[in-house]
Amino acid sequence: MSLDLEEQEKLDTLKDYWNSYGNLVVGALAAVAITFAGVQWWQHNQQQKSAEASALFTALQNAQKTNQTQIVTDTAKTLTGQYASTAYAARGALIAAASNVQANDVKTAKAELQWVIDNSKEDGIKALATLQMAGILLDENNPSAALALLDAPHEEAFADLFSDRKGDALVMQNKQGEARKAYKIALEKLPAGSPYRKVIEIKLNAIAGVSTK
């Protein structure tokens, strides 16, 4: 079909444009396609990782129930090593730490808790790891290190437990006056119906009237 002069000019202009910028257009479209494919791959990869991590976490929980500490430890190590970006990694490390404390492998437990403290993006999980670590340090008669951990910023929801553990550390340092203040703060923060109030009251009564340092 023959083209009139105006149509021919338009076609020639389009050809000239394509000859000059065609490669750029193709490149831009390819970049968009690659980016989209990359996002799709990342999302699929994250979903797959999460599913795999979930399965490992379930296996870890089952191993803990049957006191298979080595399996718990190895599974937690896989979670923190290969699935660190998932929420299961820190939770697995917390469970593994508790299992290793029970098995008297404090060194491994401390390493697992430290990983949580250093890597978890969830303040609540990090607070739980901090409390567990502080408890281990107190068992090791190291109240100064425990207090250094407990003085770090933490979620208000855990203020009662942090204050209680601070009181324990201060008692070990023979600072009964400061310990009483910490225990009283813990009582103030605890819910009225919490059975743990009785425990703190016993601690307060135990140091009542003891000279301060």
Rosetta silent file (secondary structure, phi, psi, omega in degrees, C-alpha in Angstrom):
SEQUENCE: MSLDLEEQEKLDTLKDYWNSYGNLVVGALAAVAITFAGVQWWQHNQQQKSAEASALFTALQNAQKTNQTQIVTDTAKTLTGQYASTAYAARGALIAAASNVQANDVKTAKAELQWVIDNSKEDGIKALATLQMAGILLDENNPSAALALLDAPHEEAFADLFSDRKGDALVMQNKQGEARKAYKIALEKLPAGSPYRKVIEIKLNAIAGVSTK
SCORE:     score description
SCORE:     0.000 S_00000001
   1 L     0.000  129.715 -178.307    0.000    0.000    0.000 S_00000001
   2 L   -77.190  147.352 -179.507    1.463    3.323   -0.998 S_00000001
   3 L  -106.359  144.167  176.043    1.916    6.003    1.646 S_00000001
   4 L   -76.785  173.994 -172.890    1.228    9.686    1.143 S_00000001
   5 H   -61.244  -42.031 -177.272    3.988   12.181    1.738 S_00000001
   6 H   -65.980  -42.591  179.270    2.956   13.038    5.299 S_00000001
   7 H   -65.142  -39.013  178.873    2.756    9.401    6.363 S_00000001
   8 H   -63.510  -39.750  178.985    6.117    8.681    4.770 S_00000001
   9 H   -64.393  -40.788  178.940    7.687   11.574    6.692 S_00000001
  10 H   -64.162  -42.184  179.292    6.241   10.239    9.948 S_00000001
  11 H   -64.280  -43.003  178.612    7.584    6.773    9.206 S_00000001
  12 H   -63.102  -39.177  178.762   11.026    8.148    8.344 S_00000001
  13 H   -63.736  -41.721  179.351   11.041   10.164   11.589 S_00000001
  14 H   -64.844  -40.994  178.079   10.141    7.049   13.594 S_00000001
  15 H   -62.826  -43.742  178.832   12.897    5.065   11.888 S_00000001
  16 H   -61.139  -41.883 -179.957   15.422    7.804   12.621 S_00000001
  17 H   -62.673  -44.693 -177.886   14.314    7.883   16.274 S_00000001
  18 H   -65.616  -40.189  178.513   14.606    4.118   16.606 S_00000001
  19 H   -62.287  -34.234 -177.479   18.027    4.075   14.949 S_00000001
  20 H   -83.142  -39.374 -170.523   19.225    6.728   17.417 S_00000001
  21 H  -122.043    1.728 -176.121   17.506    5.608   20.613 S_00000001
  22 H   -56.996  -44.787 -179.566   16.291    2.080   20.014 S_00000001
  23 H   -62.530  -37.733  178.307   19.077    0.441   21.955 S_00000001
  24 H   -65.212  -41.997  179.894   18.469    2.748   24.908 S_00000001
  25 H   -63.342  -46.796  179.275   14.763    1.963   24.910 S_00000001
  26 H   -60.817  -42.312  179.131   15.426   -1.755   24.723 S_00000001
  27 H   -61.882  -42.463  179.923   17.991   -1.426   27.491 S_00000001
  28 H   -64.597  -43.636  178.484   15.577    0.478   29.698 S_00000001
  29 H   -63.685  -38.846  179.255   12.821   -2.057   29.133 S_00000001
  30 H   -65.084  -40.494  179.501   15.224   -4.883   29.851 S_00000001
  31 H   -62.297  -42.983  178.313   16.326   -3.198   33.063 S_00000001
  32 H   -61.945  -43.845 -179.081   12.716   -2.856   34.186 S_00000001
  33 H   -63.697  -42.278 -179.605   12.038   -6.486   33.323 S_00000001
  34 H   -65.476  -42.258  179.130   15.145   -7.670   35.171 S_00000001
  35 H   -61.302  -45.519 -179.929   14.259   -5.561   38.224 S_00000001
  36 H   -62.181  -44.342  178.854   10.735   -6.944   38.282 S_00000001
  37 H   -62.971  -37.365  178.517   12.031  -10.477   37.889 S_00000001
  38 H   -63.890  -42.378  178.208   14.534   -9.806   40.684 S_00000001
  39 H   -63.092  -44.121  179.296   11.790   -8.628   43.020 S_00000001
  40 H   -60.885  -42.973  179.671    9.698  -11.659   42.144 S_00000001
  41 H   -64.643  -43.167 -178.732   12.667  -13.947   42.764 S_00000001
  42 H   -61.743  -44.832  179.666   13.471  -12.237   46.077 S_00000001
  43 H   -62.148  -43.884  179.393    9.880  -12.563   47.271 S_00000001
  44 H   -63.905  -41.779 -179.006    9.766  -16.207   46.225 S_00000001
  45 H   -64.397  -40.987  179.344   13.149  -16.827   47.856 S_00000001
  46 H   -65.416  -41.157  178.274   12.032  -15.165   51.097 S_00000001
  47 H   -63.864  -41.288  179.371    8.840  -17.215   51.167 S_00000001
  48 H   -65.762  -44.007  178.601   10.808  -20.377   50.537 S_00000001
  49 H   -61.128  -42.166 -179.382   13.353  -19.479   53.228 S_00000001
  50 H   -63.614  -40.900  179.102   10.589  -18.748   55.702 S_00000001
  51 H   -64.963  -42.784  179.189    8.927  -22.085   54.981 S_00000001
  52 H   -65.202  -42.137  179.710   12.216  -23.948   55.373 S_00000001
  53 H   -64.821  -37.694  178.146   13.019  -22.069   58.588 S_00000001
  54 H   -61.610  -42.651  179.548    9.571  -22.859   59.952 S_00000001
  55 H   -64.647  -40.962  178.450   10.115  -26.564   59.347 S_00000001
  56 H   -65.343  -40.787 -179.669   13.503  -26.417   61.077 S_00000001
  57 H   -63.742  -39.950  176.812   12.038  -24.536   64.019 S_00000001
  58 H   -62.467  -42.593  178.215    9.324  -27.165   64.437 S_00000001
  59 H   -63.156  -38.750  178.816   11.991  -29.874   64.414 S_00000001
  60 H   -63.263  -44.641  179.052   13.965  -27.909   67.000 S_00000001
  61 H   -61.519  -41.766  179.299   10.929  -27.639   69.280 S_00000001
  62 H   -64.823  -39.465  178.665   10.278  -31.357   68.990 S_00000001
  63 H   -66.366  -36.268  178.817   13.902  -32.140   69.805 S_00000001
  64 H   -65.561  -39.311 -178.919   13.740  -29.890   72.854 S_00000001
  65 H   -61.920  -28.820 -179.682   10.655  -31.690   74.155 S_00000001
  66 L  -104.034   16.096  175.734   12.582  -34.958   74.100 S_00000001
  67 L    58.024   36.073  176.093   15.762  -33.394   75.553 S_00000001
  68 L   -92.697   75.912 -170.092   17.842  -33.967   72.419 S_00000001
  69 H   -59.919  -39.532 -178.242   20.124  -31.040   73.186 S_00000001
  70 H   -64.864  -39.759  177.810   22.652  -31.686   70.430 S_00000001
  71 H   -65.868  -40.950  177.354   19.953  -31.713   67.766 S_00000001
  72 H   -59.482  -46.215 -178.929   18.502  -28.525   69.223 S_00000001
  73 H   -63.345  -46.711 -179.033   21.925  -26.885   69.150 S_00000001
  74 H   -64.403  -39.900 -179.525   22.736  -27.997   65.615 S_00000001
  75 H   -67.782  -40.582  177.351   19.336  -26.914   64.313 S_00000001
  76 H   -62.332  -38.491  179.084   19.646  -23.519   65.976 S_00000001
  77 H   -64.340  -38.523  176.399   23.063  -23.118   64.382 S_00000001
  78 H   -64.830  -41.754 -179.764   21.540  -23.833   60.963 S_00000001
  79 H   -63.274  -46.053 -177.824   18.804  -21.284   61.599 S_00000001
  80 H   -74.367  -25.223 -179.425   21.204  -18.547   62.668 S_00000001
  81 H   -84.791  -41.188 -174.201   23.660  -19.392   59.905 S_00000001
  82 H  -109.574  -15.953 -176.473   21.393  -19.880   56.898 S_00000001
  83 L  -131.603   37.269 -175.150   18.106  -18.276   57.923 S_00000001
  84 L   -61.214  -26.366 -177.268   19.254  -15.334   60.018 S_00000001
  85 L   -79.188   -9.112 -179.737   16.810  -12.964   58.305 S_00000001
  86 L   -91.216  160.091  179.413   13.791  -14.969   59.467 S_00000001
  87 H   -70.629  -16.752 -176.750   12.027  -14.588   62.813 S_00000001
  88 H   -74.887  -24.285 -174.993   12.723  -18.252   63.569 S_00000001
  89 H   -62.806  -53.102 -178.406   16.476  -17.788   63.946 S_00000001
  90 H   -65.459  -38.721  179.014   16.434  -15.766   67.154 S_00000001
  91 H   -65.621  -39.821  177.171   13.646  -17.861   68.650 S_00000001
  92 H   -63.840  -40.118  179.117   15.539  -21.029   67.876 S_00000001
  93 H   -65.740  -37.008  177.373   18.676  -19.621   69.495 S_00000001
  94 H   -62.390  -45.899  179.757   16.695  -18.717   72.633 S_00000001
  95 H   -64.747  -41.963  179.823   15.327  -22.238   72.946 S_00000001
  96 H   -62.678  -39.131  179.255   18.758  -23.730   72.292 S_00000001
  97 H   -62.066  -43.555  178.650   20.288  -21.528   74.990 S_00000001
  98 H   -62.582  -40.626  179.165   17.745  -22.757   77.537 S_00000001
  99 H   -64.564  -40.536 -178.415   18.446  -26.361   76.543 S_00000001
 100 H   -72.876  -31.755  173.862   22.192  -25.892   76.869 S_00000001
 101 H   -62.970  -43.858  178.894   21.874  -24.253   80.274 S_00000001
 102 H   -62.898  -32.188  179.844   19.885  -27.274   81.385 S_00000001
 103 L   -89.224    7.944  178.783   22.628  -29.496   79.944 S_00000001
 104 L    64.868   23.723  174.062   25.291  -27.456   81.797 S_00000001
 105 L  -102.600   75.328 -173.719   26.845  -26.238   78.548 S_00000001
 106 H   -68.733  -34.460 -179.579   26.906  -22.603   79.597 S_00000001
 107 H   -59.351  -47.214  178.978   29.522  -21.580   77.044 S_00000001
 108 H   -65.213  -41.185  179.685   27.306  -22.616   74.132 S_00000001
 109 H   -59.795  -43.279 -179.454   24.258  -21.042   75.765 S_00000001
 110 H   -65.305  -38.028  177.955   26.030  -17.711   76.152 S_00000001
 111 H   -64.403  -39.638  179.657   27.127  -17.746   72.506 S_00000001
 112 H   -67.862  -41.914  178.584   23.549  -18.383   71.400 S_00000001
 113 H   -66.734  -38.412  179.090   22.169  -15.621   73.604 S_00000001
 114 H   -64.306  -36.077  177.000   24.816  -13.192   72.416 S_00000001
 115 H   -61.182  -43.029  179.376   23.805  -13.914   68.825 S_00000001
 116 H   -63.297  -46.166 -179.551   20.239  -12.968   69.669 S_00000001
 117 H   -60.417  -39.367 -176.496   21.313   -9.797   71.456 S_00000001
 118 H   -81.106  -26.709 -168.451   23.526   -8.771   68.533 S_00000001
 119 H  -118.861  -21.887 -176.130   21.263   -9.775   65.653 S_00000001
 120 L   -67.644  137.912  176.841   17.594   -9.849   66.596 S_00000001
 121 L   -93.929   -1.471 -178.776   15.471   -7.027   65.172 S_00000001
 122 L  -103.142  119.105 -176.003   12.723   -7.679   67.714 S_00000001
 123 H   -61.533  -37.643 -179.444   13.093   -5.759   70.960 S_00000001
 124 H   -64.227  -44.737  178.683   11.040   -8.279   72.914 S_00000001
 125 H   -65.050  -40.836  178.464   13.161  -11.233   71.822 S_00000001
 126 H   -63.579  -38.117  178.937   16.331   -9.267   72.517 S_00000001
 127 H   -64.108  -42.228  178.341   15.044   -8.424   76.008 S_00000001
 128 H   -61.769  -41.354  178.577   14.397  -12.093   76.776 S_00000001
 129 H   -65.023  -39.493  178.830   17.922  -12.984   75.652 S_00000001
 130 H   -63.231  -43.475  178.780   19.349  -10.197   77.810 S_00000001
 131 H   -63.305  -41.709  178.251   17.471  -11.434   80.873 S_00000001
 132 H   -65.004  -42.089  179.753   18.683  -14.991   80.285 S_00000001
 133 H   -64.625  -41.734  179.007   22.255  -13.819   79.797 S_00000001
 134 H   -62.013  -38.840  177.892   22.104  -11.713   82.948 S_00000001
 135 H   -61.888  -41.098  177.939   20.875  -14.757   84.858 S_00000001
 136 H   -64.491  -43.106 -179.922   23.843  -16.796   83.648 S_00000001
 137 H   -63.104  -36.628  176.793   26.252  -14.020   84.619 S_00000001
 138 H   -66.658  -39.583  176.380   24.750  -13.902   88.098 S_00000001
 139 H   -62.499  -29.042  178.624   25.188  -17.673   88.371 S_00000001
 140 L   -87.226    8.620  179.776   28.819  -17.079   87.433 S_00000001
 141 L    59.945   44.014  179.757   29.074  -14.533   90.281 S_00000001
 142 L  -125.989   67.318 -176.265   29.572  -11.667   87.843 S_00000001
 143 H   -65.358  -30.218 -179.806   27.000   -9.056   88.933 S_00000001
 144 H   -62.421  -45.279  178.796   28.895   -6.156   87.332 S_00000001
 145 H   -66.478  -37.052  178.826   28.597   -7.686   83.853 S_00000001
 146 H   -63.921  -44.366  179.274   24.948   -8.524   84.517 S_00000001
 147 H   -63.348  -37.377  178.234   24.181   -4.927   85.532 S_00000001
 148 H   -60.486  -38.644  176.799   25.916   -3.608   82.414 S_00000001
 149 H   -69.667  -44.779 -174.225   23.527   -5.693   80.327 S_00000001
 150 H   -70.311  -20.818  178.898   20.456   -4.811   82.380 S_00000001
 151 L   -82.240   -8.539  178.448   21.166   -1.078   82.148 S_00000001
 152 L   -69.222  153.373  178.653   20.883   -1.191   78.351 S_00000001
 153 L   -57.502  142.001  179.882   17.650    0.199   76.817 S_00000001
 154 L  -151.528  166.374 -179.484   14.828   -2.333   76.755 S_00000001
 155 L   -64.575  140.455  179.592   11.094   -2.553   76.166 S_00000001
 156 H   -59.723  -29.455 -179.288    8.936   -1.125   78.939 S_00000001
 157 H   -60.813  -20.902 -178.747    6.957   -4.368   78.969 S_00000001
 158 H  -106.210   10.927 -175.798    9.995   -6.062   80.523 S_00000001
 159 H   -60.491  -36.153 -179.679   10.786   -3.320   83.053 S_00000001
 160 H   -63.974  -45.690 -178.870    9.547   -5.424   85.975 S_00000001
 161 H   -69.047  -37.605  177.898   11.816   -8.369   85.147 S_00000001
 162 H   -64.945  -42.926  179.945   14.807   -6.126   84.450 S_00000001
 163 H   -65.847  -40.316  178.162   14.361   -4.320   87.774 S_00000001
 164 H   -60.646  -45.384 -178.723   13.989   -7.596   89.649 S_00000001
 165 H   -70.127  -32.276  173.618   17.183   -8.965   88.146 S_00000001
 166 H   -61.385  -42.030  177.360   18.977   -5.701   88.867 S_00000001
 167 H   -57.629  -42.486  179.097   17.955   -6.142   92.488 S_00000001
 168 H   -60.984  -43.666 -179.374   19.519   -9.606   92.498 S_00000001
 169 H   -65.291  -40.533 -178.781   22.779   -8.234   91.076 S_00000001
 170 H   -68.556  -35.026  174.841   22.881   -5.380   93.587 S_00000001
 171 H   -61.601  -41.471  178.810   22.334   -7.769   96.496 S_00000001
 172 H   -62.920  -28.112  178.242   25.349   -9.735   95.284 S_00000001
 173 L   -89.547    7.269 -179.483   27.334   -6.502   95.391 S_00000001
 174 L    61.511   33.765  177.300   26.097   -5.925   98.954 S_00000001
 175 L  -108.354   69.003 -172.525   24.227   -2.792   97.844 S_00000001
 176 H   -63.365  -35.918  179.291   21.024   -3.531   99.712 S_00000001
 177 H   -60.769  -47.171  178.570   19.703    0.022   99.588 S_00000001
 178 H   -68.379  -33.638  178.796   19.888    0.115   95.782 S_00000001
 179 H   -64.484  -42.514  178.674   18.567   -3.424   95.630 S_00000001
 180 H   -60.066  -41.759  178.483   15.484   -2.448   97.631 S_00000001
 181 H   -61.272  -42.191 -179.741   14.811    0.395   95.214 S_00000001
 182 H   -64.869  -43.016  179.230   15.108   -1.985   92.253 S_00000001
 183 H   -65.073  -38.254  179.407   12.761   -4.530   93.830 S_00000001
 184 H   -66.055  -38.003  175.407   10.223   -1.817   94.641 S_00000001
 185 H   -63.269  -41.307  178.466   10.290   -0.639   91.037 S_00000001
 186 H   -60.175  -42.303  178.788    9.737   -4.226   89.954 S_00000001
 187 H   -64.353  -38.684  179.154    6.689   -4.441   92.238 S_00000001
 188 H   -64.926  -35.998 -176.622    5.321   -1.193   90.843 S_00000001
 189 H   -81.504  -25.503 -177.413    5.717   -2.458   87.277 S_00000001
 190 L   -70.248  144.129  174.462    4.257   -5.915   87.888 S_00000001
 191 L   -60.224  148.877 -175.131    0.532   -6.430   87.257 S_00000001
 192 L   -56.590  -37.633 -175.906   -1.516   -6.457   90.459 S_00000001
 193 L   -91.665    8.800 -176.541   -2.498  -10.101   90.066 S_00000001
 194 L   -70.141  128.707  177.322    0.925  -11.433   89.156 S_00000001
 195 L   -66.839  -17.558 -178.456    1.976  -14.399   91.339 S_00000001
 196 H   -72.658  -14.775  177.131    5.581  -13.261   90.933 S_00000001
 197 H   -57.698  -37.856 -179.242    4.886  -10.354   93.286 S_00000001
 198 H   -60.993  -38.904 -179.681    5.198  -12.798   96.185 S_00000001
 199 H   -63.006  -46.011 -178.771    8.708  -13.728   95.088 S_00000001
 200 H   -67.776  -37.152  177.095    9.851  -10.109   95.031 S_00000001
 201 H   -62.079  -37.987  176.910    8.211   -9.418   98.383 S_00000001
 202 H   -63.444  -41.873  178.526   10.171  -12.318   99.857 S_00000001
 203 H   -62.804  -42.601  179.140   13.382  -10.819   98.463 S_00000001
 204 H   -62.656  -44.358  179.827   12.527   -7.437   99.955 S_00000001
 205 H   -64.166  -32.896 -177.988   11.787   -8.957  103.347 S_00000001
 206 H   -66.825  -29.642 -178.757   15.046  -10.893  103.215 S_00000001
 207 L  -106.565    8.387 -179.967   17.111   -7.689  102.994 S_00000001
 208 L   -64.354  129.813  176.724   14.896   -5.544  105.231 S_00000001
 209 L    79.929   -3.834  178.305   16.944   -3.749  107.840 S_00000001
 210 L   -75.477  137.598 -176.997   20.247   -4.975  106.411 S_00000001
 211 L   -62.510  145.163 -178.923   22.869   -2.232  106.425 S_00000001
 212 L   -92.853  164.315  178.596   23.605   -0.608  103.090 S_00000001
 213 L  -124.804    0.000    0.000   26.932   -0.070  101.456 S_00000001
